[in-house]
Amino acid sequence: MYYPAVGNRQGHGELAPPVFLGLAGHPVRWRLLSELARSDRQVHELTSLVGQPQNLVSYHLGRLRKANLVTTRRSTADGRDTYYSVDLALCGQLLASAGGALHPALLLSPPAAVPRPGRARVRVLFLCTGNSSRSQMAEALLRQLAGKAVHVRSAGSHPKQVHRHAVAAMGERGIDLTAARAKHLDKFIGHRFDYVITLCDRVREVCPEFPGDPQPIHWSIPDPAQDPDGYLGFQRTAAELADRIRFLLHRVLPASIEEQS
């Protein structure tokens, strides 16, 4: 992966500002990054959220894509649509390096999202089409990382048998999915959740409303069962989900901690 230079020497020995600061420091690009840090979005959604014309939004998205801060995926629900997502891990690396470029004492390292005992449990529902791979893996990974701090479930709009490769990929991470069973999302209609996270573009289009006004989040992740690389696709999906869930913990756990403090 290409990483933009943290700082460049100019004439007469001057050190140029880190490229990341120039990219992220623009008001429109900062707003775009902030929105994408919450959820994957289509360009028309970003245009509405930032209140700017589409040609301007597309220009700034292009700048962020060129720096690898933002990536795109074609929608599996409608191939004419594209979802944008932000690489939070790369943003974190470049932000840390930017501090270190000014002074070594300013090298940043993100705090660990540590579940605290005795706090109200955050309720999370993961949804995909089959509840056979992505949502099952996400549920298991969040439960492993957050423990009892989070009440997590998963379901699908058209549930089918849990994929054997999903079981194997989780087994590599010390998670046993052999007893997992797919569930229809209707099972949870009327249940209250704090976050409802859709993992495929099709289920996002049919996701029902849940009581309590849960925060919707979308992660546009392709079905690994359709990946021509077979099992490697499941391993890549597991890795992407693990990265996204680690960042999710920093969003969902502090809220429960603050409410109880």
C-alpha positions in Angstrom: 0.0 0.0 0.0 1.2 3.5 -0.8 1.6 5.8 2.2 1.8 9.6 1.5 4.9 11.2 2.7 4.7 12.5 6.3 6.8 15.5 5.6 8.9 16.7 2.8 12.1 18.9 2.8 11.7 22.1 0.9 14.4 24.4 -0.2 16.9 25.8 2.4 16.3 22.8 4.7 12.7 23.7 5.5 10.3 20.8 6.4 7.0 20.9 4.6 3.8 20.2 6.6 2.8 16.5 6.6 0.7 15.7 3.5 -2.1 14.3 5.7 -2.6 17.6 7.5 -3.0 19.4 4.1 -5.5 16.8 2.9 -7.5 16.4 6.1 -7.3 20.1 7.1 -9.6 21.3 4.3 -13.1 21.9 5.8 -14.9 19.9 3.1 -12.5 17.0 3.2 -12.5 16.9 7.0 -16.3 16.7 6.9 -16.2 13.9 4.4 -13.7 12.0 6.4 -15.8 12.5 9.6 -19.0 11.2 7.9 -17.2 8.2 6.4 -15.8 7.4 9.8 -19.3 6.8 10.9 -20.6 4.8 8.0 -19.9 3.9 4.4 -21.8 6.3 2.1 -22.8 6.9 -1.5 -21.8 10.2 -3.1 -25.3 11.6 -3.1 -25.6 10.9 0.6 -22.3 12.7 1.2 -23.5 15.6 -0.9 -26.5 16.0 1.3 -24.6 15.6 4.5 -21.9 18.2 3.8 -24.3 20.6 2.0 -22.0 21.0 -1.1 -22.6 20.4 -4.8 -21.8 17.0 -6.1 -19.0 18.1 -8.4 -17.2 19.7 -5.5 -17.8 16.6 -3.3 -16.5 14.4 -6.1 -13.4 16.5 -6.5 -12.5 16.2 -2.8 -13.3 12.5 -2.7 -10.9 12.2 -5.6 -8.1 13.9 -3.7 -8.8 11.6 -0.7 -8.8 8.5 -3.0 -5.5 9.5 -4.6 -4.0 9.5 -1.1 -5.5 6.1 -0.3 -7.5 7.6 2.6 -10.8 6.7 0.9 -11.6 3.6 -1.1 -14.7 2.7 -3.2 -16.7 -0.5 -3.8 -19.4 -1.0 -6.4 -22.8 -1.7 -4.7 -23.9 -5.3 -4.8 -27.5 -4.1 -4.6 -27.3 -1.7 -7.6 -24.1 -1.9 -9.7 -24.7 1.7 -10.8 -24.0 2.9 -7.2 -20.7 3.2 -5.4 -20.0 3.1 -1.7 -17.1 5.2 -0.3 -15.3 4.1 2.9 -12.4 5.6 4.9 -9.2 3.7 5.9 -9.2 4.6 9.6 -6.1 2.6 10.3 -4.1 4.6 7.7 -5.5 7.8 9.0 -4.4 6.9 12.5 -0.9 6.0 11.3 -0.5 9.3 9.4 -1.9 11.3 12.2 0.5 9.7 14.6 3.4 10.4 12.2 2.3 14.0 11.8 2.6 14.6 15.5 6.0 12.9 15.6 7.2 15.1 12.6 6.7 18.2 14.8 8.3 16.7 18.0 9.0 13.1 19.0 7.0 13.6 22.2 3.9 14.1 20.1 3.9 10.7 18.5 0.3 9.5 19.1 -0.9 6.0 19.9 -4.7 5.4 20.1 -6.0 4.4 23.5 -7.4 0.9 23.9 -11.2 0.6 24.1 -11.4 -1.4 27.3 -14.8 -2.6 28.5 -15.5 -1.7 32.1 -17.4 -4.0 34.4 -20.7 -2.9 35.8 -21.7 -0.6 32.9 -24.9 -0.7 30.9 -24.5 -3.1 28.0 -24.6 -1.6 24.5 -27.0 -3.5 22.2 -25.7 -4.1 18.6 -27.4 -5.9 15.7 -25.4 -7.0 12.6 -27.5 -7.7 9.4 -26.6 -9.2 6.0 -28.6 -11.1 3.5 -27.9 -14.8 4.4 -26.6 -14.4 8.0 -24.3 -17.2 6.9 -20.9 -15.4 6.9 -20.4 -11.7 7.3 -22.9 -11.0 10.1 -22.1 -14.2 11.9 -18.4 -13.3 11.9 -19.0 -9.8 13.0 -21.2 -10.9 15.9 -18.5 -13.4 17.0 -15.7 -10.9 16.7 -17.5 -8.2 18.6 -18.4 -10.6 21.4 -14.8 -11.7 21.6 -13.4 -8.2 21.8 -16.1 -6.6 24.0 -17.2 -9.5 26.2 -20.1 -8.7 28.4 -19.9 -4.9 27.7 -21.9 -5.5 24.5 -25.1 -7.4 23.8 -24.7 -8.5 20.2 -26.9 -10.4 17.7 -27.0 -11.0 14.0 -29.6 -11.9 11.4 -30.3 -11.9 7.7 -33.1 -11.0 5.3 -32.8 -14.4 3.6 -31.1 -16.7 6.1 -29.3 -19.8 5.0 -26.8 -22.3 6.5 -23.7 -20.9 8.1 -20.9 -21.2 5.6 -18.2 -23.8 6.5 -15.5 -21.3 5.4 -16.8 -18.7 7.9 -16.6 -21.4 10.6 -13.0 -22.1 9.6 -11.9 -18.5 9.3 -13.2 -17.8 12.8 -11.6 -20.9 14.1 -8.2 -19.4 13.1 -9.0 -16.6 15.5 -9.9 -18.8 18.4 -13.7 -18.5 17.9 -16.0 -21.5 17.6 -18.9 -21.0 15.2 -19.8 -24.7 14.9 -23.1 -24.2 16.9 -24.1 -20.9 15.1 -27.4 -20.9 13.3 -28.8 -18.4 10.8 -31.8 -16.3 11.9 -34.3 -14.1 10.0 -34.2 -10.4 10.9 -38.0 -10.6 11.7 -36.9 -12.4 14.8 -35.7 -9.1 16.2 -38.5 -6.8 15.0 -39.7 -4.9 18.1 -36.3 -5.4 19.9 -34.4 -2.3 21.0 -30.8 -1.8 19.8 -28.4 1.1 20.2 -26.7 0.3 16.8 -27.9 -1.5 13.7 -25.1 -2.3 11.4 -25.8 -3.5 7.8 -23.0 -5.4 6.2 -24.3 -5.8 2.7 -25.8 -3.3 0.2 -28.9 -5.4 -0.4 -30.0 -5.7 3.2 -29.5 -2.0 3.7 -32.2 -1.4 1.1 -34.8 -3.6 3.0 -33.6 -2.9 6.6 -36.8 -2.4 8.8 -37.1 0.3 11.5 -36.4 -0.7 15.0 -37.8 0.9 18.2 -35.7 3.3 20.2 -34.1 5.1 17.2 -30.9 3.0 17.0 -28.0 4.6 15.1 -27.7 3.0 11.6 -24.3 2.2 10.3 -23.5 0.7 6.9 -20.3 -1.3 6.0 -20.3 -2.2 2.3 -18.6 -5.6 2.5 -18.9 -8.0 -0.4 -20.1 -11.5 0.3 -17.0 -13.7 0.7 -19.0 -16.7 -0.7 -18.9 -14.9 -4.1 -15.2 -14.3 -3.9 -13.3 -16.2 -6.7 -10.4 -16.7 -4.3 -12.6 -19.0 -2.1 -11.4 -19.4 1.4 -8.9 -16.5 1.1 -11.9 -14.3 0.6 -13.3 -15.3 4.0 -9.9 -14.6 5.6 -9.9 -11.1 4.1 -13.5 -10.5 5.2 -12.6 -11.6 8.8 -9.6 -9.3 8.8 -11.6 -6.3 7.5 -14.4 -7.0 10.1 -11.9 -7.2 12.9 -10.3 -3.9 11.9 -13.7 -2.1 11.7 -14.9 -3.6 14.9 -11.8 -2.4 16.8 -12.7 1.1 15.7 -16.3 0.6 16.4 -15.5 -0.2 20.1 -14.1 3.3 20.5 -17.4 4.7 19.4 -19.8 2.5 21.3 -18.1 1.8 24.6 -17.3 5.3 25.8 -21.0 6.2 25.5 -22.0 3.6 28.0 -19.1 4.5 30.2 -20.0 8.2 30.3 -23.7 7.5 30.9 -22.9 5.6 34.0 -20.1 7.8 35.4 
